[in-house]
């Protein structure tokens, strides 16, 4: 009996020594980060502190979608902003069909297909998988404010709350709750465009702990660690329009109007300037499109509008990566024909 028990224990020890928790094929529902870590890749540099009183995923979601939640004493917080919600400028779901190659036209097509707004800011979905924020030319827009936020997601959240949303500073537990929600909505393996051959290589690396570096390179090549941002101005000759545009797409322009303009301006949802899906609204925009006024769509799309005393609400501008030069001309063409 003693020898049988010894043999069983030896068997268990051998099994424990060789057992690999990642020895099965990954599923589409597995988080990208969990597979990266199983392959020996780096941990996330910004994990939420769930031990802080009041922190929860649900409260993070409430802050993002309603601007109000409850604190550790179950008391309602003040609104984060009296002017915007986070969802005024950011989606909560995936918005690019190819996460490694974002393209404004593919994003618009995807938005129409999925019924998503077509917005200035990058989606919160998968933001936890990024390593830098307020990238590229945001330094021109926010200057030194960007420095502390570029590689620190907590400071990026704080900058967005006070400067972009024109709201109150977030408390530490609120920031951690938002971060906890971002962790919950990190990228999944099924979000990545991975070929069958690449999938086999990843699964083989998970099983045998071999060629892990190649598997990691495959996964990390399928999404961006930073969202690009290039700001451009209106065309020099507004009546003539930008060079290189040979035709316009009216249907495209209609989609931009409905999924972008009306998202904020219909019924003054996030703006004091009201627009509707009616001839009068479109005629007004068409009339001012080429002019050098604050009602020019060229100006507000490319330069945005600034907060003024007594009116903190403003319009953020669209980087070219979010609305292309072609798309803005498509919108112009749609508004012009809608008034005929």
C-alpha contacts under 8 A as a table, 3 or more apart, distances in Angstrom:
res1	aa1	res2	aa2	distance
1	X	4	X	5.01
1	X	5	X	6.27
2	X	5	X	5.30
2	X	6	X	6.16
3	X	6	X	4.93
3	X	7	X	6.02
4	X	7	X	5.07
4	X	8	X	6.17
5	X	8	X	5.03
5	X	9	X	6.10
6	X	9	X	5.14
6	X	10	X	6.07
7	X	10	X	5.01
7	X	11	X	6.13
8	X	11	X	4.99
8	X	12	X	6.27
9	X	12	X	5.06
9	X	13	X	6.15
10	X	13	X	5.08
10	X	14	X	6.13
11	X	14	X	5.11
11	X	15	X	6.15
12	X	15	X	5.01
12	X	16	X	6.03
13	X	16	X	5.03
13	X	17	X	6.09
14	X	17	X	5.12
14	X	18	X	6.36
15	X	18	X	5.27
15	X	19	X	5.70
16	X	19	X	5.21
19	X	23	X	7.75
20	X	23	X	5.19
20	X	207	X	7.43
21	X	24	X	7.78
22	X	25	X	7.76
22	X	38	X	6.37
22	X	206	X	5.48
22	X	207	X	6.35
23	X	206	X	5.77
23	X	207	X	4.21
23	X	208	X	7.47
24	X	203	X	7.31
24	X	206	X	7.13
24	X	207	X	6.35
25	X	203	X	5.15
25	X	206	X	7.32
25	X	207	X	7.69
26	X	30	X	6.50
26	X	35	X	7.60
26	X	189	X	7.97
26	X	203	X	6.58
27	X	30	X	5.41
27	X	189	X	7.00
27	X	190	X	7.49
28	X	188	X	6.37
28	X	189	X	4.82
28	X	190	X	3.93
28	X	191	X	7.56
29	X	188	X	5.64
29	X	189	X	6.31
29	X	190	X	6.31
30	X	34	X	7.00
30	X	35	X	7.23
30	X	188	X	5.58
30	X	189	X	5.79
30	X	190	X	7.87
31	X	34	X	5.32
31	X	35	X	6.65
31	X	186	X	6.68
31	X	187	X	5.89
31	X	188	X	4.29
31	X	189	X	5.96
32	X	35	X	5.37
32	X	36	X	6.23
32	X	186	X	7.49
32	X	187	X	5.60
32	X	188	X	5.10
32	X	189	X	5.24
32	X	219	X	7.81
33	X	36	X	4.99
33	X	37	X	6.19
33	X	43	X	7.54
33	X	44	X	7.56
33	X	129	X	7.41
33	X	186	X	7.81
33	X	187	X	7.65
34	X	37	X	5.20
34	X	38	X	6.21
35	X	38	X	4.97
35	X	39	X	6.25
36	X	39	X	5.17
36	X	40	X	6.50
36	X	41	X	4.99
36	X	42	X	7.22
36	X	216	X	6.40
36	X	219	X	7.76
37	X	40	X	4.96
37	X	41	X	4.73
37	X	42	X	6.17
37	X	43	X	6.36
38	X	41	X	7.18
38	X	206	X	7.08
39	X	205	X	7.23
39	X	206	X	6.43
39	X	209	X	7.26
39	X	212	X	5.55
39	X	213	X	7.79
39	X	215	X	7.63
39	X	216	X	6.82
40	X	212	X	7.33
41	X	216	X	7.04
44	X	47	X	6.38
44	X	128	X	7.87
44	X	129	X	7.43
45	X	131	X	7.95
46	X	128	X	7.66
46	X	152	X	7.74
46	X	153	X	6.88
46	X	154	X	7.99
47	X	179	X	7.22
47	X	180	X	7.60
47	X	183	X	7.50
48	X	176	X	5.26
48	X	177	X	7.33
48	X	179	X	5.43
48	X	180	X	5.25
48	X	183	X	7.71
49	X	52	X	6.08
49	X	55	X	7.80
49	X	176	X	6.00
49	X	180	X	7.92
50	X	53	X	7.97
50	X	55	X	5.83
50	X	56	X	7.03
50	X	176	X	7.27
50	X	177	X	7.86
50	X	180	X	7.48
51	X	55	X	7.34
52	X	55	X	5.83
52	X	173	X	6.35
53	X	72	X	5.79
53	X	173	X	6.97
54	X	71	X	5.48
54	X	72	X	4.02
54	X	73	X	7.83
54	X	173	X	6.16
54	X	174	X	7.93
55	X	59	X	7.09
55	X	60	X	7.89
55	X	72	X	7.77
55	X	173	X	5.44
55	X	174	X	6.82
55	X	176	X	6.25
55	X	177	X	4.85
55	X	180	X	7.94
56	X	59	X	5.34
56	X	60	X	6.39
56	X	176	X	7.97
56	X	177	X	5.06
56	X	180	X	6.64
56	X	181	X	7.76
57	X	60	X	5.08
57	X	61	X	6.35
57	X	177	X	5.58
57	X	178	X	6.95
57	X	180	X	5.12
57	X	181	X	4.59
57	X	184	X	7.46
58	X	61	X	5.13
58	X	62	X	6.26
58	X	177	X	7.71
58	X	181	X	7.16
59	X	62	X	4.95
59	X	63	X	6.17
59	X	69	X	5.78
59	X	70	X	7.18
59	X	174	X	7.69
59	X	177	X	6.02
59	X	178	X	7.43
60	X	63	X	5.22
60	X	64	X	6.36
60	X	174	X	6.78
60	X	175	X	7.80
60	X	176	X	7.78
60	X	177	X	4.30
60	X	178	X	3.92
60	X	179	X	7.20
60	X	180	X	6.81
60	X	181	X	5.47
61	X	64	X	5.13
61	X	65	X	6.12
61	X	177	X	7.95
61	X	178	X	6.67
61	X	181	X	6.10
62	X	65	X	5.22
62	X	66	X	5.41
62	X	67	X	6.45
62	X	68	X	6.24
62	X	69	X	5.74
63	X	66	X	5.58
63	X	67	X	4.23
63	X	68	X	5.23
63	X	69	X	5.95
63	X	80	X	7.42
63	X	174	X	7.83
63	X	178	X	7.30
64	X	67	X	5.82
64	X	85	X	6.73
64	X	86	X	5.21
64	X	87	X	6.73
64	X	178	X	7.36
65	X	85	X	6.45
65	X	86	X	6.46
65	X	87	X	6.09
66	X	69	X	7.88
66	X	85	X	6.52
67	X	79	X	5.32
67	X	80	X	5.02
67	X	81	X	6.79
67	X	85	X	5.97
67	X	86	X	7.60
68	X	76	X	6.98
68	X	77	X	5.75
68	X	78	X	6.44
68	X	79	X	5.08
68	X	80	X	6.49
69	X	76	X	5.73
69	X	77	X	5.65
70	X	73	X	7.54
70	X	74	X	5.10
70	X	75	X	5.00
70	X	76	X	4.31
70	X	77	X	5.56
71	X	74	X	5.14
71	X	75	X	5.45
71	X	76	X	6.47
71	X	77	X	6.54
72	X	75	X	7.43
79	X	82	X	6.54
80	X	85	X	7.99
80	X	161	X	7.31
80	X	167	X	5.53
80	X	168	X	5.64
80	X	169	X	7.72
80	X	170	X	7.35
81	X	84	X	5.82
81	X	85	X	6.95
81	X	161	X	7.69
81	X	165	X	6.31
81	X	166	X	6.33
81	X	167	X	3.97
81	X	168	X	6.28
82	X	166	X	7.98
82	X	167	X	6.75
83	X	165	X	6.94
83	X	166	X	6.98
83	X	167	X	7.53
83	X	270	X	6.85
83	X	312	X	7.22
83	X	313	X	5.52
84	X	88	X	6.06
84	X	165	X	5.53
84	X	166	X	7.63
84	X	270	X	6.11
84	X	313	X	7.56
85	X	88	X	5.22
85	X	89	X	7.90
85	X	165	X	7.10
86	X	89	X	6.21
86	X	90	X	6.11
86	X	165	X	7.27
87	X	90	X	4.71
87	X	91	X	5.87
87	X	92	X	7.36
88	X	263	X	7.90
88	X	264	X	6.85
88	X	270	X	6.71
89	X	119	X	5.49
89	X	120	X	5.70
89	X	121	X	5.15
89	X	122	X	7.92
90	X	119	X	6.40
90	X	120	X	7.27
90	X	121	X	5.04
90	X	122	X	5.78
90	X	123	X	5.07
90	X	124	X	6.55
91	X	94	X	7.65
91	X	95	X	7.42
91	X	116	X	7.45
91	X	117	X	7.13
91	X	119	X	7.48
91	X	121	X	7.87
91	X	122	X	7.12
91	X	123	X	4.54
91	X	124	X	6.24
91	X	125	X	7.58
92	X	123	X	5.72
92	X	124	X	5.22
92	X	125	X	5.50
93	X	123	X	6.53
93	X	124	X	7.06
93	X	125	X	5.21
94	X	97	X	7.71
94	X	123	X	6.63
94	X	125	X	5.57
94	X	126	X	7.70
95	X	107	X	6.11
95	X	110	X	6.71
95	X	111	X	6.63
95	X	116	X	7.67
95	X	123	X	6.64
96	X	99	X	5.73
96	X	102	X	5.95
96	X	103	X	7.54
96	X	106	X	7.07
96	X	107	X	5.18
96	X	110	X	6.93
97	X	102	X	7.79
97	X	106	X	7.15
97	X	107	X	7.03
97	X	110	X	6.77
98	X	101	X	5.47
98	X	102	X	6.16
98	X	192	X	7.40
98	X	193	X	6.85
98	X	222	X	7.99
98	X	223	X	7.81
99	X	102	X	6.00
99	X	191	X	7.89
99	X	192	X	6.88
99	X	222	X	6.35
99	X	223	X	4.60
99	X	224	X	6.48
100	X	221	X	6.75
100	X	222	X	4.89
100	X	223	X	4.05
100	X	224	X	5.34
101	X	223	X	7.68
101	X	224	X	7.86
102	X	106	X	7.60
102	X	107	X	7.26
103	X	106	X	5.36
103	X	107	X	6.00
103	X	321	X	6.98
103	X	322	X	7.88
104	X	107	X	4.93
104	X	108	X	6.12
104	X	321	X	6.00
104	X	322	X	5.32
104	X	323	X	5.82
104	X	324	X	6.31
105	X	108	X	5.03
105	X	109	X	6.24
105	X	324	X	7.77
105	X	327	X	7.67
106	X	109	X	5.09
106	X	110	X	6.05
107	X	110	X	5.01
107	X	111	X	6.03
107	X	118	X	7.80
108	X	111	X	4.95
108	X	112	X	6.25
108	X	118	X	6.40
108	X	255	X	7.76
108	X	256	X	7.59
109	X	112	X	5.25
109	X	113	X	6.21
110	X	113	X	5.00
110	X	114	X	6.02
110	X	116	X	7.92
111	X	114	X	5.19
111	X	115	X	5.47
111	X	116	X	4.52
111	X	117	X	6.31
111	X	118	X	6.35
111	X	259	X	7.69
112	X	115	X	5.10
112	X	116	X	6.50
112	X	255	X	7.09
112	X	259	X	7.48
113	X	116	X	7.94
116	X	259	X	7.10
117	X	259	X	4.82
117	X	260	X	5.90
117	X	263	X	6.46
118	X	256	X	7.07
118	X	259	X	5.33
118	X	260	X	4.85
119	X	122	X	7.57
119	X	260	X	6.10
119	X	318	X	7.91
119	X	322	X	7.19
120	X	316	X	7.07
120	X	317	X	6.74
120	X	318	X	5.00
120	X	319	X	7.06
120	X	322	X	6.01
120	X	323	X	7.90
121	X	322	X	7.84
122	X	227	X	7.09
123	X	126	X	7.65
123	X	127	X	7.27
124	X	127	X	5.13
124	X	182	X	7.05
125	X	128	X	7.88
125	X	182	X	7.19
125	X	185	X	5.68
125	X	186	X	6.25
125	X	187	X	7.07
126	X	129	X	5.43
126	X	130	X	7.26
126	X	182	X	7.24
126	X	185	X	6.17
126	X	186	X	4.31
126	X	187	X	4.76
127	X	130	X	5.36
127	X	182	X	6.64
127	X	186	X	6.85
128	X	131	X	7.90
128	X	179	X	7.83
128	X	182	X	5.60
128	X	183	X	5.88
128	X	185	X	7.83
128	X	186	X	5.74
129	X	186	X	6.37
129	X	187	X	6.95
129	X	225	X	6.64
130	X	133	X	7.64
130	X	224	X	7.11
130	X	225	X	4.17
130	X	226	X	5.63
131	X	151	X	6.31
131	X	225	X	5.44
131	X	226	X	6.42
132	X	135	X	6.80
132	X	150	X	5.29
132	X	151	X	4.70
132	X	152	X	7.25
132	X	153	X	7.59
132	X	225	X	6.80
132	X	226	X	5.40
133	X	149	X	6.65
133	X	150	X	4.78
133	X	151	X	6.38
133	X	152	X	7.74
133	X	153	X	7.13
133	X	156	X	6.69
133	X	226	X	6.39
133	X	227	X	7.19
134	X	138	X	5.47
134	X	139	X	7.46
134	X	146	X	6.46
134	X	149	X	7.16
134	X	150	X	5.80
134	X	156	X	7.55
134	X	227	X	7.92
134	X	229	X	7.93
135	X	138	X	5.81
135	X	139	X	7.43
135	X	150	X	6.82
135	X	226	X	6.88
135	X	227	X	6.61
135	X	228	X	6.11
135	X	229	X	6.18
136	X	139	X	6.75
136	X	228	X	6.30
136	X	229	X	5.47
136	X	230	X	6.71
137	X	140	X	5.40
137	X	141	X	7.08
137	X	229	X	5.92
137	X	230	X	5.71
137	X	231	X	6.57
138	X	141	X	4.97
138	X	142	X	6.09
138	X	143	X	7.53
138	X	146	X	7.26
138	X	229	X	6.88
139	X	142	X	5.39
139	X	143	X	4.68
139	X	144	X	7.11
139	X	145	X	7.99
139	X	146	X	5.94
139	X	147	X	7.98
140	X	143	X	5.45
142	X	145	X	5.53
142	X	146	X	5.98
143	X	146	X	6.04
143	X	147	X	7.79
144	X	147	X	5.40
144	X	148	X	7.85
145	X	148	X	6.49
145	X	149	X	7.14
145	X	159	X	7.48
146	X	149	X	5.09
146	X	150	X	5.73
146	X	156	X	7.97
147	X	150	X	5.54
148	X	151	X	7.13
148	X	152	X	6.71
148	X	155	X	6.32
148	X	156	X	7.76
149	X	152	X	5.06
149	X	153	X	6.48
149	X	154	X	7.44
149	X	155	X	4.68
149	X	156	X	4.38
149	X	159	X	7.15
150	X	153	X	7.63
150	X	156	X	6.95
152	X	155	X	5.46
152	X	156	X	6.25
153	X	156	X	4.79
153	X	157	X	6.13
154	X	157	X	5.13
154	X	158	X	6.33
154	X	175	X	6.62
154	X	179	X	7.76
155	X	158	X	4.92
155	X	159	X	6.01
156	X	159	X	5.11
156	X	160	X	6.16
157	X	160	X	5.17
157	X	161	X	6.23
157	X	175	X	7.03
158	X	161	X	5.08
158	X	162	X	6.32
158	X	169	X	6.64
158	X	170	X	6.50
158	X	175	X	7.58
159	X	162	X	5.50
159	X	163	X	5.58
159	X	164	X	6.91
160	X	163	X	5.60
160	X	164	X	4.68
160	X	165	X	6.02
161	X	164	X	6.10
161	X	165	X	5.08
161	X	166	X	6.64
161	X	167	X	5.67
161	X	168	X	6.80
161	X	169	X	6.49
161	X	170	X	7.04
162	X	165	X	5.79
162	X	166	X	4.93
162	X	167	X	4.69
162	X	168	X	5.63
162	X	169	X	5.72
163	X	166	X	4.97
163	X	167	X	7.15
164	X	316	X	7.98
166	X	312	X	6.58
166	X	313	X	7.31
170	X	174	X	5.98
170	X	175	X	6.36
171	X	174	X	5.25
171	X	175	X	6.46
172	X	175	X	5.17
172	X	176	X	6.28
173	X	176	X	5.02
173	X	177	X	6.07
174	X	177	X	5.00
174	X	178	X	6.28
175	X	178	X	5.20
175	X	179	X	6.18
176	X	179	X	4.88
176	X	180	X	6.03
177	X	180	X	4.92
177	X	181	X	6.33
178	X	181	X	5.10
178	X	182	X	6.28
179	X	182	X	4.93
179	X	183	X	6.25
180	X	183	X	5.09
180	X	184	X	6.42
181	X	184	X	5.04
181	X	185	X	6.37
182	X	185	X	5.09
182	X	186	X	6.23
183	X	186	X	5.34
187	X	191	X	6.53
188	X	191	X	5.39
188	X	192	X	7.38
189	X	192	X	5.60
190	X	193	X	7.63
192	X	219	X	7.83
192	X	222	X	5.81
192	X	223	X	7.18
193	X	222	X	6.57
194	X	198	X	6.05
194	X	199	X	6.24
194	X	219	X	7.93
194	X	222	X	7.48
195	X	198	X	5.13
195	X	199	X	6.06
196	X	199	X	4.99
196	X	200	X	6.22
197	X	200	X	5.21
197	X	201	X	6.50
198	X	201	X	5.12
198	X	202	X	6.34
198	X	215	X	7.82
198	X	218	X	7.01
199	X	202	X	5.13
199	X	203	X	6.21
200	X	203	X	5.15
200	X	204	X	6.04
201	X	204	X	5.12
201	X	205	X	6.21
201	X	215	X	6.28
202	X	205	X	5.15
202	X	206	X	6.27
202	X	212	X	7.71
202	X	215	X	4.89
202	X	216	X	7.87
202	X	218	X	7.99
203	X	206	X	5.01
203	X	207	X	6.24
204	X	207	X	5.16
204	X	208	X	6.01
204	X	209	X	7.68
204	X	210	X	7.28
205	X	208	X	5.36
205	X	209	X	4.90
205	X	210	X	4.86
205	X	211	X	5.67
205	X	212	X	5.29
205	X	215	X	6.59
206	X	209	X	5.63
206	X	210	X	7.70
206	X	212	X	7.58
207	X	210	X	7.99
209	X	212	X	6.19
211	X	214	X	5.47
211	X	215	X	6.51
212	X	215	X	5.04
212	X	216	X	6.07
213	X	216	X	5.07
213	X	217	X	6.18
214	X	217	X	5.08
214	X	218	X	6.30
215	X	218	X	5.14
215	X	219	X	6.41
216	X	219	X	5.23
216	X	220	X	6.05
217	X	220	X	5.23
217	X	221	X	5.95
218	X	221	X	5.33
218	X	222	X	6.79
219	X	222	X	5.51
219	X	223	X	7.79
220	X	223	X	6.17
220	X	224	X	7.86
221	X	224	X	7.46
224	X	227	X	6.80
228	X	321	X	6.85
229	X	319	X	5.66
229	X	320	X	7.24
229	X	321	X	6.05
230	X	319	X	5.27
230	X	320	X	5.65
230	X	321	X	6.33
231	X	302	X	7.19
231	X	318	X	7.32
231	X	319	X	4.59
231	X	320	X	5.79
232	X	302	X	6.30
232	X	319	X	6.88
232	X	320	X	6.36
233	X	299	X	7.75
233	X	302	X	5.33
233	X	303	X	6.76
234	X	238	X	7.21
234	X	298	X	5.46
234	X	299	X	6.38
234	X	302	X	6.17
235	X	238	X	5.50
235	X	241	X	5.72
235	X	242	X	5.00
236	X	241	X	7.61
236	X	242	X	7.35
237	X	240	X	5.40
237	X	241	X	5.77
237	X	242	X	7.26
238	X	241	X	4.89
238	X	242	X	7.57
238	X	290	X	5.05
238	X	291	X	7.45
239	X	290	X	5.69
241	X	329	X	7.78
242	X	245	X	6.54
242	X	325	X	7.70
245	X	248	X	7.60
245	X	326	X	6.72
248	X	326	X	7.40
248	X	329	X	6.54
248	X	330	X	5.04
248	X	333	X	6.65
249	X	252	X	5.23
249	X	253	X	6.39
249	X	330	X	5.21
249	X	333	X	7.50
249	X	334	X	7.82
250	X	253	X	5.02
250	X	254	X	6.26
250	X	330	X	5.84
250	X	331	X	7.24
250	X	333	X	6.09
250	X	334	X	4.82
251	X	254	X	5.07
251	X	255	X	6.37
251	X	330	X	7.99
251	X	334	X	7.35
252	X	255	X	5.18
252	X	256	X	6.42
252	X	327	X	7.16
252	X	330	X	6.07
252	X	331	X	7.19
253	X	256	X	5.11
253	X	257	X	6.25
253	X	327	X	6.75
253	X	328	X	7.55
253	X	329	X	7.75
253	X	330	X	4.41
253	X	331	X	3.75
253	X	332	X	7.08
253	X	333	X	6.90
253	X	334	X	5.12
253	X	335	X	7.77
254	X	257	X	5.09
254	X	258	X	6.24
254	X	331	X	6.62
254	X	334	X	5.94
255	X	258	X	5.22
255	X	259	X	5.80
255	X	260	X	7.85
256	X	259	X	5.27
256	X	260	X	5.23
256	X	261	X	6.87
256	X	327	X	7.76
256	X	331	X	6.46
257	X	260	X	5.51
257	X	261	X	4.88
257	X	262	X	6.29
257	X	331	X	6.74
258	X	261	X	6.09
258	X	262	X	5.25
258	X	263	X	7.12
258	X	277	X	7.68
259	X	262	X	6.31
259	X	263	X	5.97
260	X	263	X	5.30
260	X	264	X	7.33
261	X	264	X	6.11
261	X	265	X	6.14
261	X	266	X	7.79
261	X	275	X	7.86
262	X	265	X	4.92
262	X	266	X	4.69
262	X	275	X	6.59
262	X	276	X	6.72
262	X	277	X	7.78
263	X	266	X	6.35
263	X	269	X	7.35
264	X	268	X	6.67
264	X	269	X	5.27
264	X	270	X	4.74
264	X	271	X	5.99
265	X	268	X	4.78
265	X	269	X	5.75
265	X	270	X	6.32
265	X	271	X	5.51
265	X	272	X	7.56
265	X	273	X	6.16
265	X	274	X	4.93
265	X	275	X	5.18
265	X	276	X	7.49
266	X	269	X	5.94
266	X	274	X	5.78
266	X	275	X	5.07
266	X	276	X	5.31
267	X	274	X	5.92
267	X	275	X	7.02
267	X	276	X	7.32
268	X	271	X	4.85
268	X	272	X	5.45
268	X	273	X	6.20
268	X	274	X	4.97
268	X	275	X	7.50
271	X	274	X	6.94
271	X	313	X	6.92
271	X	314	X	7.56
271	X	315	X	7.99
272	X	313	X	7.89
275	X	281	X	5.49
276	X	281	X	5.93
277	X	281	X	7.08
277	X	282	X	7.62
278	X	281	X	5.70
278	X	282	X	6.58
279	X	282	X	5.20
279	X	283	X	5.87
279	X	338	X	6.80
279	X	339	X	6.14
280	X	283	X	5.07
280	X	284	X	6.18
281	X	284	X	5.26
281	X	285	X	6.47
282	X	285	X	5.23
282	X	286	X	6.07
282	X	335	X	5.48
282	X	336	X	7.92
282	X	338	X	6.75
282	X	339	X	6.73
283	X	286	X	5.04
283	X	287	X	6.04
283	X	335	X	6.94
283	X	336	X	7.53
283	X	338	X	7.53
283	X	339	X	5.47
284	X	287	X	5.18
284	X	288	X	6.48
285	X	288	X	5.31
285	X	289	X	5.72
285	X	295	X	7.26
285	X	296	X	7.10
285	X	297	X	6.81
285	X	335	X	7.12
286	X	289	X	5.15
286	X	290	X	7.99
286	X	332	X	7.02
286	X	335	X	5.49
286	X	336	X	5.62
286	X	339	X	7.90
287	X	290	X	7.57
288	X	291	X	5.19
288	X	292	X	7.99
288	X	293	X	7.29
288	X	295	X	5.94
288	X	296	X	4.90
288	X	297	X	7.22
289	X	295	X	7.40
289	X	296	X	4.49
289	X	297	X	5.05
289	X	298	X	6.10
289	X	332	X	7.23
290	X	296	X	6.32
290	X	297	X	7.78
290	X	298	X	6.94
291	X	296	X	5.74
292	X	296	X	6.42
292	X	299	X	7.63
293	X	296	X	5.41
293	X	299	X	7.65
294	X	299	X	6.85
294	X	300	X	7.00
294	X	305	X	7.71
295	X	299	X	7.64
295	X	300	X	7.30
296	X	299	X	5.27
296	X	300	X	6.40
297	X	300	X	5.20
297	X	301	X	5.80
298	X	301	X	5.61
298	X	302	X	6.14
298	X	328	X	7.89
299	X	302	X	5.37
299	X	303	X	5.36
299	X	304	X	6.59
300	X	303	X	5.28
300	X	304	X	4.10
300	X	305	X	5.94
300	X	315	X	7.04
300	X	316	X	7.99
300	X	317	X	6.47
301	X	304	X	5.58
301	X	316	X	7.83
301	X	317	X	5.08
301	X	318	X	5.57
302	X	317	X	5.28
302	X	318	X	5.82
302	X	319	X	7.19
303	X	316	X	7.76
303	X	317	X	5.31
303	X	318	X	7.84
304	X	314	X	7.51
304	X	315	X	5.07
304	X	316	X	4.88
304	X	317	X	4.12
304	X	318	X	7.63
305	X	314	X	5.39
305	X	315	X	5.02
305	X	316	X	6.69
305	X	317	X	7.61
306	X	314	X	5.47
306	X	315	X	7.09
307	X	311	X	6.07
307	X	312	X	4.55
307	X	313	X	5.83
307	X	314	X	5.19
308	X	311	X	5.26
308	X	312	X	5.92
309	X	312	X	6.82
311	X	314	X	7.84
318	X	321	X	7.85
318	X	322	X	5.93
318	X	323	X	6.04
319	X	322	X	5.33
319	X	323	X	6.39
319	X	324	X	7.91
320	X	323	X	5.06
320	X	324	X	4.75
320	X	325	X	6.75
321	X	324	X	6.25
323	X	327	X	6.09
323	X	328	X	6.77
324	X	327	X	5.10
324	X	328	X	6.39
325	X	328	X	5.30
325	X	329	X	6.44
326	X	329	X	5.17
326	X	330	X	6.23
327	X	330	X	4.84
327	X	331	X	6.26
328	X	331	X	5.05
328	X	332	X	6.29
329	X	332	X	4.91
329	X	333	X	6.17
330	X	333	X	5.11
330	X	334	X	6.18
331	X	334	X	5.10
331	X	335	X	6.28
332	X	335	X	5.32
332	X	336	X	6.21
333	X	336	X	5.08
333	X	337	X	6.27
334	X	337	X	5.36
334	X	338	X	5.99
335	X	338	X	5.04
335	X	339	X	6.65
336	X	339	X	5.77
336	X	340	X	7.24
337	X	340	X	5.35
